[in-house]
Amino acid sequence: MEFAAFSGEKVIGGVAAFCPSPAILELRHIAVLPECQGRGIGTGLVKVLIEAGAERGSGRMLAVARNTSARFFRKLGFNAVPVAAPENPDFSMHGIFFIVMEKHIGKAF
Ligand SMILES: CC(C)(COP(=O)(O)OP(=O)(O)OC[C@H]1O[C@@H](n2cnc3c(N)ncnc32)[C@H](O)[C@@H]1OP(=O)(O)O)[C@@H](O)C(=O)NCCC(=O)NCCS
């Protein structure tokens, strides 16, 4: 599942997710152009994804969040899951590590 945010014809943000099982939707990538951040675009993209996931019957959404974006996901109701997250030396050399986060999705959102 992929959604993009546009300003006119220009893509200013996007989110991509896949379904490892019918019950789970896993957010893999989200990014908003730096000059467009802080305007609610990322929140809007996650909300659209949650609605689409709930519609297809997923009850749980996972996100492998960077430590630098964990606050963004917490504000959207995600909580950290105590499981090992993937490691990537290209990110860890810059002080970025990953946290698996989850949110139950459905009518409550
Ligand atoms: C994370 C990201 C997608 C958020 O998009 P955005 O459009 O800026 O987010 P929003 O404007 O909807 O922000 C919602 C809230 O989260 C906060 N927030 C957003 N990005 C944040 C970040 N990186 N760190 C801490 N808080 C953040 C905002 O301050 C805002 O809080 P507020 O309502 O108190 O002001 C964007 O910052 C981004 O593209 N970052 C670089 C790529 C990245 O880190 N992707 C995530 C990898 S898992």
The ligand as a Gaussian input file, in Angstrom:
#p B3LYP/6-31G(d) Opt

LIG

0 1
 C        8.759000      11.863000      10.470000
 C        8.106000      12.726000       9.396000
 C        7.522000      11.859000       8.287000
 C        6.952000      13.528000      10.054000
 O        6.250000      14.280000       9.035000
 P        5.645000      15.729000       9.349000
 O        4.758000      16.104000       8.237000
 O        6.766000      16.667000       9.665000
 O        4.816000      15.431000      10.687000
 P        3.591000      16.268000      11.306000
 O        3.677000      17.708000      10.871000
 O        2.330000      15.550000      11.026000
 O        3.965000      16.196000      12.864000
 C        3.091000      15.673000      13.849000
 C        3.756000      15.845000      15.200000
 O        4.931000      15.032000      15.282000
 C        6.046000      15.864000      15.564000
 N        7.165000      15.396000      14.768000
 C        7.206000      15.249000      13.448000
 N        8.401000      14.805000      13.055000
 C        9.137000      14.650000      14.182000
 C       10.441000      14.209000      14.439000
 N       11.267000      13.790000      13.464000
 N       10.871000      14.188000      15.727000
 C       10.059000      14.587000      16.715000
 N        8.791000      15.014000      16.539000
 C        8.332000      15.043000      15.274000
 C        5.654000      17.254000      15.133000
 O        6.394000      18.236000      15.851000
 C        4.204000      17.277000      15.463000
 O        4.023000      17.533000      16.832000
 P        3.198000      18.838000      17.316000
 O        1.797000      18.564000      16.865000
 O        3.391000      18.817000      18.792000
 O        3.837000      19.972000      16.643000
 C        9.101000      13.768000       8.802000
 O        9.676000      14.495000       9.880000
 C       10.220000      13.142000       7.973000
 O       10.072000      12.949000       6.750000
 N       11.352000      12.849000       8.610000
 C       12.509000      12.283000       7.894000
 C       12.279000      10.836000       7.511000
 C       11.941000       9.971000       8.721000
 O       12.499000      10.121000       9.803000
 N       10.990000       9.067000       8.488000
 C       10.565000       8.142000       9.507000
 C       11.353000       6.887000       9.361000
 S       10.521000       5.595000      10.193000

